[in-house]
């Protein structure tokens, strides 16, 4: 049986019937100081059992060395090198075994209760270096259990460790409130999404074949959580939690069997497949993503070279934040190749507009959108279609609809147009970085309660036309043509022409979308239909009317200042 060398021991022997008791006082075993102990030999007729009950204190390495006796071999079983561990232990060791010439480890009963302080051991807890450990430990023939506090890779945490000897299974539990730098110290990813303190409880199960299962619960209440891909953010103080179930196989294969994020108004759940070598994401399946007006499921797959394929389907999606980014962003896109498909029953747009039966397919290469095709129903049998394709002159975006007013309201461009047939083009490859040129045309529409136009008509004292504009039917127009250039926040209108039976307008100028200001000047032509007759007269028409879109009776105007309340002259 275990027989550590002892020295300086005082002993008293008592023999009573079938029992021999040896009471010990003091002494040392290896580098450990012994307390008052008891050795008992019980039995008769050659059938004897030894029982040892001994308190010890001193270096934990020497206590481990006793358990590393060849007849026990516990240090090797739990994977601890006595030479690599430091700290101080106060322990009670209990052994029981038959007095035989040869003993197998299974013949020896072992019980250890210990309190350990200042424990340090490299790779102690699932690969983490442990220091400043203060643990209680229990060991018997079936398992070892330890729990307490320690620093893992220098980060303070509560820890628990349990190892079953028969199965070889190890269980670790790690709990703590961790800052950004502490999470990095523990190798926990997520800096791009989470900032601020988080409370984490993680349980790790390691099986004898080398597989690992990690389940984690993360309290995000104190943290800021950002998901820039969907333009969503949670502020500190709002409730938030994340649950993960991660499996890593013995040969490196990894998968996230489940995740569930509930934070603020967002719920997201699904699973993922990870790269066995790097742990990077290979595939993500979101069974449900719900926030605000969005309720979809999605699949994301990362192929060779990092190309990303995304498919989004579901009941509803709020496209407003994506439109904000597309319209008001810096124009830069990721260099990651992307293929995106969208198929949802309804899409929420600006000003209460709901599009239904929305489908779209988009492709991005080399930081450029190279293909796009989409359609949606706008109600009342009206539809929106769009497409982006390569032409001999570069990429050309086309948008068309038989309800121009709804499209302009949906994009939060202009809310005073009713009806009309829309045709919009945008040439994206102009030879000048960041410059987009194109033209917007609208046929057969009405303007209703248009404040800027009403202000202009008021200055021109066209009260009859104003009455039409303010009436329920609105002011009719036959055609609108606006060639434009856009670079950054500056939208330049080069030759605007709007005309109808009651009035016509020409103009040119700029609109600063960032500062929300405009500077437009042009000509207002009342009674446009009558005026335009003179323009059609050979030779005389050019003399009387002048510029294209002008008239015999015309007034110049200028509009400058904030979009919300410009000055009109």
NUSE-481093 format. One record per residue (C-alpha): x, y, z. Coordinates in pm, 1 decimal. Example, Ala and Ser with C-alpha at 12.3 -4.5 7.8 and 13.67 -1.06 7.14 Angstrom:
! residues 2
{{1230.0, -450.0, 780.0}},
{{1367.0, -106.0, 714.0}},
//
This chain:
! residues 569
{{0.0, 0.0, 0.0}},
{{101.5, 367.8, 9.6}},
{{405.8, 401.5, 225.2}},
{{548.4, 752.8, 227.8}},
{{862.3, 780.7, 436.5}},
{{792.1, 941.9, 775.2}},
{{1030.2, 1090.2, 1030.6}},
{{1013.4, 1241.3, 1377.4}},
{{688.3, 1065.6, 1458.6}},
{{576.2, 991.9, 1814.9}},
{{347.9, 689.3, 1837.8}},
{{143.5, 503.9, 2095.8}},
{{39.8, 146.0, 2022.1}},
{{-275.2, -4.3, 2170.2}},
{{-378.6, -366.9, 2113.5}},
{{-736.2, -462.3, 2188.1}},
{{-871.3, -793.2, 2062.5}},
{{-863.6, -793.9, 1683.5}},
{{-760.9, -428.4, 1661.9}},
{{-415.7, -273.8, 1675.6}},
{{-426.2, 106.4, 1705.2}},
{{-122.6, 327.2, 1646.1}},
{{-185.3, 686.0, 1748.9}},
{{70.0, 925.2, 1592.4}},
{{171.2, 1272.4, 1699.3}},
{{370.0, 1513.5, 1488.5}},
{{639.8, 1415.2, 1245.7}},
{{690.9, 1481.2, 877.3}},
{{607.7, 1292.2, 559.4}},
{{811.5, 1413.4, 264.3}},
{{786.9, 1793.3, 308.0}},
{{455.2, 1780.5, 493.0}},
{{394.4, 1838.4, 862.2}},
{{176.9, 1567.8, 1017.8}},
{{-87.5, 1627.6, 1281.2}},
{{-238.1, 1375.2, 1521.6}},
{{-318.4, 1065.3, 1319.6}},
{{-436.7, 711.0, 1360.9}},
{{-330.7, 380.7, 1200.9}},
{{-543.6, 74.9, 1262.4}},
{{-489.7, -290.8, 1176.5}},
{{-809.3, -492.1, 1200.0}},
{{-859.0, -869.0, 1147.7}},
{{-751.8, -1220.5, 1242.3}},
{{-628.4, -1548.4, 1098.9}},
{{-414.2, -1380.2, 835.4}},
{{-700.5, -1160.0, 703.5}},
{{-596.9, -810.5, 802.1}},
{{-693.7, -459.9, 684.7}},
{{-492.0, -142.0, 733.0}},
{{-671.2, 189.4, 790.9}},
{{-485.4, 521.0, 794.9}},
{{-628.2, 859.7, 899.8}},
{{-367.6, 1133.9, 885.8}},
{{-386.3, 1515.7, 878.1}},
{{-106.2, 1683.1, 680.3}},
{{-11.4, 2039.1, 590.7}},
{{254.9, 2189.0, 369.2}},
{{349.7, 2218.8, 0.8}},
{{74.6, 2090.0, -226.0}},
{{340.1, 1934.3, -451.8}},
{{442.8, 1697.3, -168.7}},
{{79.9, 1603.4, -104.8}},
{{39.1, 1525.3, -474.3}},
{{358.9, 1321.0, -463.0}},
{{206.5, 1095.8, -195.1}},
{{-92.8, 1037.9, -423.7}},
{{153.9, 965.6, -703.7}},
{{278.8, 655.5, -520.0}},
{{299.8, 369.0, -774.9}},
{{25.9, 183.5, -589.1}},
{{-209.1, 485.0, -634.7}},
{{-96.3, 679.8, -944.3}},
{{-361.3, 949.0, -893.7}},
{{-142.6, 1237.6, -1008.6}},
{{-102.5, 1076.4, -1348.6}},
{{-472.8, 994.0, -1362.1}},
{{-576.8, 1355.6, -1306.9}},
{{-298.3, 1485.3, -1530.2}},
{{-95.1, 1676.6, -1273.5}},
{{283.3, 1681.3, -1262.3}},
{{385.6, 1721.1, -894.2}},
{{690.8, 1918.3, -1009.6}},
{{474.4, 2173.9, -1192.8}},
{{235.2, 2263.3, -911.3}},
{{286.0, 2510.9, -626.7}},
{{76.8, 2616.1, -330.1}},
{{0.1, 2517.4, 25.5}},
{{-238.3, 2241.8, 136.0}},
{{-408.6, 2143.6, 460.3}},
{{-539.2, 1792.2, 404.5}},
{{-676.4, 1483.3, 574.8}},
{{-577.7, 1157.3, 405.4}},
{{-762.2, 834.0, 470.1}},
{{-645.6, 501.2, 326.5}},
{{-780.0, 149.4, 373.5}},
{{-636.7, -163.6, 212.7}},
{{-582.6, -534.6, 287.9}},
{{-240.6, -634.9, 409.8}},
{{-128.8, -836.9, 108.8}},
{{204.5, -883.7, -56.1}},
{{74.2, -729.9, -379.6}},
{{-198.1, -471.7, -412.7}},
{{-380.4, -339.2, -716.0}},
{{-490.1, 27.2, -712.1}},
{{-852.2, -90.5, -689.8}},
{{-768.7, -262.9, -358.6}},
{{-681.6, 65.8, -190.7}},
{{-958.8, 284.7, -56.4}},
{{-869.2, 652.7, -68.3}},
{{-1039.9, 960.1, 73.8}},
{{-881.0, 1303.6, 72.1}},
{{-1029.7, 1628.4, 204.1}},
{{-808.2, 1930.7, 145.9}},
{{-800.3, 2307.1, 153.1}},
{{-546.4, 2457.3, -84.4}},
{{-420.0, 2816.6, -95.8}},
{{-191.4, 3005.7, -337.4}},
{{-234.9, 2726.8, -590.5}},
{{-60.0, 2768.8, -927.4}},
{{-55.1, 2522.4, -1215.1}},
{{-7.6, 2568.8, -1588.8}},
{{-291.9, 2441.4, -1809.5}},
{{-491.6, 2335.1, -1504.5}},
{{-846.6, 2417.2, -1616.2}},
{{-910.9, 2311.5, -1976.6}},
{{-584.3, 2469.0, -2089.0}},
{{-602.9, 2786.2, -1877.2}},
{{-307.4, 2866.1, -1652.0}},
{{-424.1, 2878.8, -1290.2}},
{{-279.4, 3104.7, -1019.7}},
{{-379.0, 3249.2, -681.2}},
{{-603.7, 2947.4, -629.8}},
{{-802.0, 2903.6, -308.1}},
{{-981.9, 2568.4, -336.6}},
{{-1143.1, 2292.8, -140.8}},
{{-1077.7, 1944.9, -275.9}},
{{-1228.2, 1601.8, -221.8}},
{{-1085.9, 1284.1, -373.5}},
{{-1190.8, 921.5, -348.8}},
{{-1163.2, 610.6, -562.6}},
{{-1436.7, 728.4, -798.2}},
{{-1366.2, 1095.4, -859.0}},
{{-1192.4, 1418.2, -766.3}},
{{-1394.4, 1733.5, -698.5}},
{{-1248.4, 2080.5, -640.2}},
{{-1404.6, 2425.5, -621.1}},
{{-1314.5, 2776.6, -513.2}},
{{-1160.9, 3088.1, -664.1}},
{{-854.0, 3138.6, -878.8}},
{{-708.2, 3348.8, -1156.6}},
{{-728.4, 3188.7, -1501.6}},
{{-473.0, 3340.6, -1737.8}},
{{-455.5, 3617.3, -1476.6}},
{{-833.6, 3675.1, -1472.1}},
{{-1015.8, 3623.4, -1136.0}},
{{-1299.4, 3369.4, -1149.1}},
{{-1494.1, 3112.4, -953.1}},
{{-1404.4, 2762.1, -1065.6}},
{{-1513.7, 2404.2, -1008.9}},
{{-1354.0, 2083.6, -1135.9}},
{{-1484.4, 1727.7, -1127.3}},
{{-1319.1, 1424.1, -1283.5}},
{{-1466.1, 1073.1, -1287.5}},
{{-1189.7, 814.5, -1296.4}},
{{-1385.8, 530.9, -1456.2}},
{{-1503.8, 725.6, -1759.9}},
{{-1216.8, 975.7, -1776.7}},
{{-1473.6, 1255.1, -1809.6}},
{{-1375.3, 1596.9, -1676.7}},
{{-1619.0, 1875.1, -1593.6}},
{{-1517.9, 2234.7, -1538.0}},
{{-1731.0, 2528.0, -1431.3}},
{{-1608.2, 2886.0, -1467.5}},
{{-1802.1, 3185.7, -1335.9}},
{{-1716.9, 3552.2, -1324.0}},
{{-1787.9, 3911.5, -1415.5}},
{{-1542.6, 3994.1, -1691.0}},
{{-1437.7, 4322.7, -1852.7}},
{{-1337.0, 4359.0, -2217.6}},
{{-967.5, 4300.4, -2145.9}},
{{-1043.0, 4005.5, -1917.6}},
{{-1252.1, 3836.1, -2186.6}},
{{-961.9, 3882.1, -2426.6}},
{{-731.1, 3728.8, -2164.7}},
{{-955.2, 3423.4, -2152.5}},
{{-963.4, 3399.5, -2532.2}},
{{-1337.1, 3475.9, -2549.8}},
{{-1428.0, 3627.4, -2889.8}},
{{-1679.8, 3905.1, -2951.0}},
{{-1494.0, 4237.7, -2916.2}},
{{-1661.0, 4363.8, -3235.6}},
{{-2004.8, 4313.3, -3082.2}},
{{-1981.5, 4341.5, -2701.9}},
{{-1827.4, 4617.7, -2490.9}},
{{-1855.1, 4651.9, -2116.4}},
{{-1873.0, 4401.2, -1831.9}},
{{-2047.9, 4067.2, -1877.6}},
{{-2127.3, 3795.3, -1625.3}},
{{-2046.8, 3452.2, -1768.3}},
{{-2113.9, 3101.7, -1641.7}},
{{-1948.5, 2834.2, -1856.5}},
{{-1951.4, 2459.5, -1811.6}},
{{-1699.7, 2245.8, -1999.9}},
{{-1729.8, 1868.2, -2034.3}},
{{-1418.4, 1693.6, -2167.7}},
{{-1449.7, 1324.6, -2251.4}},
{{-1171.9, 1067.3, -2262.0}},
{{-1165.7, 1066.8, -2644.1}},
{{-1063.8, 1435.2, -2649.4}},
{{-1403.8, 1585.4, -2734.5}},
{{-1526.3, 1901.0, -2560.4}},
{{-1873.5, 2039.9, -2498.3}},
{{-1908.1, 2395.4, -2371.2}},
{{-2235.5, 2542.6, -2250.2}},
{{-2233.8, 2909.2, -2155.2}},
{{-2479.5, 3159.7, -2014.1}},
{{-2385.5, 3524.5, -2058.1}},
{{-2561.6, 3810.6, -1878.5}},
{{-2534.8, 4116.0, -2106.2}},
{{-2731.1, 4364.6, -1894.9}},
{{-2429.9, 4583.7, -1811.9}},
{{-2283.3, 4568.6, -2162.0}},
{{-2335.4, 4752.2, -2487.3}},
{{-2424.6, 4503.8, -2760.7}},
{{-2397.4, 4601.6, -3127.6}},
{{-2497.3, 4400.9, -3433.4}},
{{-2385.5, 4633.0, -3715.4}},
{{-2493.0, 4387.5, -3984.4}},
{{-2858.6, 4457.8, -3898.3}},
{{-2809.6, 4811.9, -3759.5}},
{{-2915.6, 4709.2, -3409.8}},
{{-2782.0, 4811.7, -3068.7}},
{{-2859.4, 4749.2, -2700.6}},
{{-2756.1, 5005.9, -2441.4}},
{{-2619.8, 4922.0, -2093.7}},
{{-2900.4, 4870.5, -1843.7}},
{{-3129.1, 4689.9, -2086.3}},
{{-3182.7, 4321.2, -2018.5}},
{{-2980.4, 4085.8, -2234.9}},
{{-2870.7, 3723.0, -2224.6}},
{{-2689.8, 3478.8, -2451.0}},
{{-2692.6, 3100.2, -2424.1}},
{{-2445.4, 2884.6, -2618.8}},
{{-2391.2, 2511.2, -2667.1}},
{{-2059.6, 2443.3, -2842.3}},
{{-1911.0, 2104.9, -2935.1}},
{{-1553.3, 2037.8, -3048.1}},
{{-1461.9, 1689.3, -3167.3}},
{{-1141.0, 1501.8, -3084.5}},
{{-1004.9, 1572.3, -3433.4}},
{{-1090.8, 1942.2, -3430.5}},
{{-1433.5, 1945.8, -3596.1}},
{{-1641.3, 2218.5, -3431.5}},
{{-2001.9, 2324.7, -3429.4}},
{{-2224.4, 2556.9, -3232.9}},
{{-2519.1, 2326.2, -3171.5}},
{{-2739.6, 2607.8, -3049.7}},
{{-2741.6, 2972.1, -2952.5}},
{{-3015.2, 3197.0, -2819.5}},
{{-2974.4, 3570.9, -2784.3}},
{{-3246.6, 3771.0, -2609.8}},
{{-3157.5, 4137.6, -2564.7}},
{{-3372.4, 4447.5, -2575.7}},
{{-3637.8, 4384.7, -2840.3}},
{{-3425.4, 4125.0, -3021.1}},
{{-3452.7, 3747.8, -3021.8}},
{{-3213.2, 3540.2, -3230.8}},
{{-3165.3, 3164.8, -3222.3}},
{{-2994.5, 2908.8, -3437.9}},
{{-2672.9, 2712.3, -3481.5}},
{{-2338.4, 2731.2, -3659.4}},
{{-2055.0, 2526.4, -3802.6}},
{{-1698.4, 2634.0, -3725.7}},
{{-1364.9, 2574.6, -3894.1}},
{{-1178.2, 2293.5, -3711.7}},
{{-843.0, 2464.7, -3741.7}},
{{-918.6, 2829.4, -3670.4}},
{{-1261.2, 2824.3, -3509.0}},
{{-1378.9, 3073.9, -3771.8}},
{{-1739.3, 3066.6, -3888.4}},
{{-1818.3, 2840.0, -4184.1}},
{{-2198.0, 2831.3, -4176.8}},
{{-2464.1, 3006.9, -3972.4}},
{{-2829.0, 2904.3, -3961.3}},
{{-3061.5, 3151.3, -3790.0}},
{{-3391.0, 2978.2, -3720.4}},
{{-3546.3, 3305.5, -3609.8}},
{{-3437.6, 3668.3, -3598.7}},
{{-3697.9, 3903.1, -3454.5}},
{{-3653.8, 4268.6, -3373.6}},
{{-3905.5, 4546.6, -3422.5}},
{{-4082.0, 4490.7, -3756.2}},
{{-3836.2, 4220.2, -3863.4}},
{{-3920.3, 3852.3, -3825.1}},
{{-3713.4, 3630.4, -4054.7}},
{{-3490.0, 3327.2, -4073.3}},
{{-3156.6, 3326.4, -4252.9}},
{{-2874.6, 3105.4, -4369.2}},
{{-2516.0, 3220.4, -4416.6}},
{{-2241.6, 3012.9, -4576.3}},
{{-1875.4, 3108.6, -4615.0}},
{{-1710.5, 2936.5, -4909.8}},
{{-1360.4, 2916.7, -5048.8}},
{{-1176.0, 3245.7, -5053.6}},
{{-1414.8, 3388.8, -4794.1}},
{{-1706.2, 3438.1, -5034.1}},
{{-2032.3, 3475.0, -4842.3}},
{{-2374.0, 3347.0, -4948.2}},
{{-2678.4, 3470.1, -4754.2}},
{{-3043.8, 3370.7, -4791.5}},
{{-3315.5, 3554.6, -4595.9}},
{{-3676.2, 3435.3, -4587.2}},
{{-3968.1, 3504.4, -4359.2}},
{{-4272.1, 3699.7, -4261.6}},
{{-4141.9, 4054.9, -4242.7}},
{{-3831.7, 4273.0, -4267.1}},
{{-3775.8, 4637.8, -4180.0}},
{{-3570.2, 4779.3, -4467.8}},
{{-3550.1, 5135.6, -4334.2}},
{{-3208.2, 5108.6, -4163.0}},
{{-3064.4, 4940.8, -4471.4}},
{{-3200.2, 5221.3, -4691.3}},
{{-3052.6, 5479.7, -4452.4}},
{{-2712.9, 5319.0, -4496.3}},
{{-2745.8, 5283.3, -4873.7}},
{{-2862.9, 5641.9, -4922.9}},
{{-2671.0, 5822.7, -4650.2}},
{{-2367.2, 5598.6, -4606.4}},
{{-2014.5, 5665.7, -4724.9}},
{{-2060.1, 5453.3, -5037.7}},
{{-1794.4, 5207.1, -4929.0}},
{{-1871.1, 4837.6, -4929.8}},
{{-1687.8, 4539.9, -4790.0}},
{{-1428.8, 4363.6, -5003.3}},
{{-1590.5, 4030.3, -4911.1}},
{{-1763.3, 3869.9, -5214.0}},
{{-2134.0, 3838.2, -5134.0}},
{{-2439.1, 3671.6, -5285.9}},
{{-2765.5, 3770.3, -5116.9}},
{{-3119.8, 3650.4, -5174.1}},
{{-3431.5, 3789.2, -5004.8}},
{{-3782.0, 3642.7, -5005.5}},
{{-4025.0, 3788.4, -4749.6}},
{{-4400.7, 3832.3, -4734.8}},
{{-4381.5, 4199.7, -4636.2}},
{{-4120.1, 4473.7, -4611.5}},
{{-4157.6, 4786.7, -4399.7}},
{{-4054.0, 5107.8, -4574.6}},
{{-4082.8, 5476.8, -4486.2}},
{{-4401.3, 5674.1, -4422.5}},
{{-4611.4, 5368.8, -4346.1}},
{{-4554.9, 5205.8, -4685.2}},
{{-4567.4, 4825.6, -4677.2}},
{{-4440.7, 4629.9, -4977.1}},
{{-4550.4, 4268.2, -5012.4}},
{{-4420.8, 3960.2, -5193.2}},
{{-4069.4, 4104.0, -5185.2}},
{{-3795.2, 3916.2, -5369.1}},
{{-3440.0, 4024.2, -5447.3}},
{{-3106.4, 3878.7, -5553.2}},
{{-2780.2, 4073.1, -5527.7}},
{{-2413.8, 3999.3, -5598.3}},
{{-2107.5, 4193.1, -5484.1}},
{{-1754.0, 4149.0, -5617.1}},
{{-1436.7, 4354.6, -5565.4}},
{{-1616.5, 4608.1, -5341.6}},
{{-1885.3, 4668.8, -5607.5}},
{{-2242.8, 4556.1, -5650.0}},
{{-2233.7, 4387.1, -5989.5}},
{{-2582.4, 4237.3, -6020.5}},
{{-2922.3, 4304.6, -5868.7}},
{{-3275.2, 4196.2, -5946.6}},
{{-3582.0, 4253.9, -5733.5}},
{{-3954.6, 4311.1, -5731.9}},
{{-4234.9, 4389.8, -5488.3}},
{{-4606.3, 4457.9, -5483.3}},
{{-4716.3, 4805.7, -5370.4}},
{{-5087.4, 4729.9, -5339.4}},
{{-5372.5, 4788.4, -5579.5}},
{{-5200.9, 4580.2, -5843.2}},
{{-4904.6, 4822.6, -5859.6}},
{{-4549.9, 4689.7, -5860.8}},
{{-4189.9, 4795.4, -5816.7}},
{{-3907.0, 4637.2, -6015.6}},
{{-3535.8, 4706.5, -6006.9}},
{{-3227.1, 4568.7, -6172.4}},
{{-2853.4, 4626.1, -6188.3}},
{{-2651.9, 4486.1, -6474.4}},
{{-2323.4, 4535.7, -6655.6}},
{{-2341.7, 4726.5, -6984.5}},
{{-2071.6, 4827.8, -7230.5}},
{{-2052.1, 5158.8, -7042.9}},
{{-2039.5, 5000.6, -6696.9}},
{{-2299.9, 4918.7, -6434.2}},
{{-2648.1, 5058.2, -6480.3}},
{{-2920.1, 5055.3, -6216.3}},
{{-3283.0, 5074.3, -6331.4}},
{{-3588.0, 5126.2, -6110.5}},
{{-3941.0, 5119.7, -6246.8}},
{{-4291.0, 5137.1, -6103.2}},
{{-4646.0, 5220.4, -6202.7}},
{{-4693.4, 5400.1, -5868.2}},
{{-4421.4, 5664.3, -5848.2}},
{{-4578.1, 5842.8, -5551.3}},
{{-4574.2, 5532.5, -5330.1}},
{{-4212.8, 5457.1, -5425.4}},
{{-4099.5, 5812.3, -5340.7}},
{{-4280.1, 5797.2, -5005.1}},
{{-4141.9, 5448.7, -4937.3}},
{{-3786.1, 5576.4, -4989.0}},
{{-3859.8, 5895.7, -4788.8}},
{{-3759.6, 6104.3, -5092.0}},
{{-4078.3, 6308.4, -5144.0}},
{{-4427.9, 6271.1, -5003.5}},
{{-4638.0, 6501.6, -5221.6}},
{{-4657.1, 6292.0, -5542.3}},
{{-4963.3, 6074.7, -5605.2}},
{{-4963.9, 5807.6, -5875.2}},
{{-4750.1, 5832.4, -6185.2}},
{{-4524.7, 5600.5, -6378.4}},
{{-4164.3, 5602.7, -6257.4}},
{{-3847.3, 5534.0, -6451.7}},
{{-3515.1, 5591.7, -6274.5}},
{{-3166.4, 5518.9, -6403.7}},
{{-2832.8, 5548.3, -6223.2}},
{{-2499.8, 5496.9, -6397.1}},
{{-2253.9, 5378.4, -6132.8}},
{{-1933.5, 5368.3, -6341.4}},
{{-1869.8, 5722.8, -6459.8}},
{{-1491.2, 5724.0, -6459.2}},
{{-1487.9, 5952.7, -6153.8}},
{{-1475.2, 5782.5, -5812.5}},
{{-1792.3, 5831.9, -5611.4}},
{{-1984.1, 6003.8, -5892.5}},
{{-2325.2, 5866.1, -5994.6}},
{{-2519.7, 6010.4, -6288.5}},
{{-2870.1, 5935.8, -6403.2}},
{{-3217.9, 6053.1, -6477.2}},
{{-3558.2, 6030.6, -6310.9}},
{{-3876.6, 6045.2, -6515.8}},
{{-4235.5, 6043.7, -6390.0}},
{{-4537.3, 6054.4, -6619.8}},
{{-4900.6, 6142.6, -6540.9}},
{{-4892.8, 6222.1, -6169.8}},
{{-5048.2, 6470.1, -5926.9}},
{{-4890.0, 6690.1, -5662.4}},
{{-5090.2, 6717.3, -5340.3}},
{{-5011.3, 6954.6, -5053.5}},
{{-4652.0, 7013.3, -5166.4}},
{{-4523.4, 7287.6, -4925.1}},
{{-4227.8, 7401.4, -5134.8}},
{{-4432.2, 7423.2, -5453.1}},
{{-4713.6, 7601.6, -5266.8}},
{{-4465.3, 7858.6, -5138.3}},
{{-4331.6, 7919.0, -5486.3}},
{{-4682.0, 7958.0, -5633.9}},
{{-4775.7, 8196.8, -5352.6}},
{{-4480.2, 8422.8, -5430.1}},
{{-4588.3, 8417.4, -5795.4}},
{{-4947.9, 8504.8, -5686.2}},
{{-5092.0, 8205.1, -5873.1}},
{{-5382.8, 8159.7, -5634.0}},
{{-5591.5, 7949.8, -5867.5}},
{{-5315.8, 7697.5, -5910.5}},
{{-5259.6, 7696.4, -5533.5}},
{{-5623.5, 7602.7, -5481.8}},
{{-5573.8, 7303.2, -5711.3}},
{{-5260.8, 7201.8, -5518.8}},
{{-5438.3, 7219.9, -5183.3}},
{{-5751.4, 7043.3, -5306.9}},
{{-5813.1, 6675.3, -5266.9}},
{{-5744.1, 6590.5, -5632.9}},
{{-5414.5, 6778.9, -5639.8}},
{{-5231.3, 6960.0, -5918.7}},
{{-5193.8, 6743.9, -6232.7}},
{{-4864.7, 6708.8, -6418.5}},
{{-4798.6, 6532.4, -6746.8}},
{{-4428.1, 6474.5, -6712.4}},
{{-4125.8, 6522.7, -6487.1}},
{{-3769.4, 6485.1, -6615.8}},
{{-3472.7, 6537.5, -6380.9}},
{{-3119.2, 6456.4, -6501.5}},
{{-2892.6, 6444.8, -6196.6}},
{{-2542.8, 6388.6, -6065.6}},
{{-2463.4, 6271.3, -5712.8}},
{{-2127.8, 6273.9, -5541.8}},
{{-2113.5, 6223.2, -5168.9}},
{{-2393.5, 6425.4, -5010.4}},
{{-2424.9, 6666.4, -5304.0}},
{{-2708.0, 6606.0, -5551.0}},
{{-2687.4, 6827.4, -5859.5}},
{{-2994.9, 6877.7, -6078.7}},
{{-2869.5, 6976.2, -6424.2}},
{{-3184.1, 7034.3, -6631.1}},
{{-3508.0, 6978.8, -6436.7}},
{{-3834.1, 7004.3, -6631.8}},
{{-4182.2, 6955.4, -6483.6}},
{{-4494.9, 7040.1, -6675.1}},
{{-4869.8, 6992.2, -6678.4}},
{{-5187.8, 7165.7, -6797.8}},
{{-5178.2, 7437.7, -6528.8}},
{{-4811.4, 7503.3, -6474.5}},
{{-4460.1, 7422.5, -6588.9}},
{{-4124.8, 7448.4, -6413.6}},
{{-3762.1, 7437.5, -6519.2}},
{{-3468.3, 7448.7, -6286.7}},
{{-3116.8, 7354.2, -6192.0}},
{{-2906.5, 7367.1, -5877.9}},
{{-2786.4, 7158.9, -5586.0}},
{{-2923.7, 6981.0, -5280.5}},
{{-2689.0, 6907.9, -4991.0}},
{{-2833.6, 6587.0, -4844.4}},
{{-2595.9, 6591.9, -4546.5}},
{{-2669.1, 6948.7, -4437.2}},
{{-3030.7, 6930.7, -4559.2}},
{{-3001.3, 7250.9, -4766.4}},
{{-3081.4, 7340.7, -5125.1}},
{{-3006.7, 7608.0, -5385.2}},
{{-3229.6, 7588.9, -5695.5}},
{{-3312.0, 7845.0, -5963.9}},
{{-3526.1, 7831.0, -6275.4}},
{{-3837.9, 7942.2, -6453.8}},
{{-4204.7, 7904.5, -6360.3}},
{{-4450.7, 7902.3, -6650.6}},
{{-4824.3, 7941.6, -6565.0}},
{{-5091.3, 7811.3, -6803.1}},
{{-4823.6, 7583.9, -6944.4}},
{{-5042.5, 7416.2, -7205.9}},
{{-5140.6, 7751.7, -7360.5}},
{{-4788.5, 7890.9, -7328.7}},
{{-4634.0, 7584.9, -7493.8}},
{{-4846.1, 7641.0, -7806.5}},
{{-4639.3, 7948.1, -7882.1}},
{{-4321.7, 7746.3, -7840.5}},
{{-4431.0, 7514.4, -8120.1}},
{{-4461.6, 7793.6, -8380.0}},
{{-4180.3, 7771.1, -8640.0}},
{{-3908.4, 8031.7, -8590.4}},
{{-4142.3, 8261.0, -8394.3}},
{{-4164.4, 8008.9, -8113.2}},
{{-3791.3, 8021.3, -8045.3}},
{{-3803.7, 8400.2, -8040.0}},
{{-4105.1, 8424.6, -7807.3}},
{{-4044.7, 8131.7, -7573.2}},
{{-3669.7, 8091.6, -7562.5}},
{{-3529.8, 7800.1, -7360.5}},
{{-3670.4, 7449.6, -7371.9}},
{{-3962.2, 7419.5, -7129.6}},
{{-4019.3, 7796.5, -7124.9}},
{{-4324.5, 7998.3, -7228.1}},
{{-4448.4, 8334.0, -7348.0}},
{{-4547.6, 8420.1, -6990.8}},
{{-4277.6, 8309.0, -6746.5}},
{{-4127.3, 8408.9, -6413.1}},
{{-3782.1, 8341.1, -6275.1}},
{{-3749.2, 8199.1, -5923.2}},
{{-3484.7, 8094.5, -5674.1}},
{{-3519.0, 7871.9, -5370.5}},
{{-3237.0, 7864.0, -5110.5}},
{{-3182.6, 7757.5, -4752.0}},
{{-3289.6, 7467.7, -4527.9}},
{{-3501.5, 7199.4, -4688.7}},
{{-3756.4, 7231.8, -4409.4}},
{{-3811.1, 7606.7, -4463.0}},
{{-3627.7, 7756.0, -4763.5}},
{{-3640.4, 8116.4, -4879.2}},
{{-3826.8, 8166.5, -5208.2}},
{{-3787.9, 8464.7, -5445.4}},
//
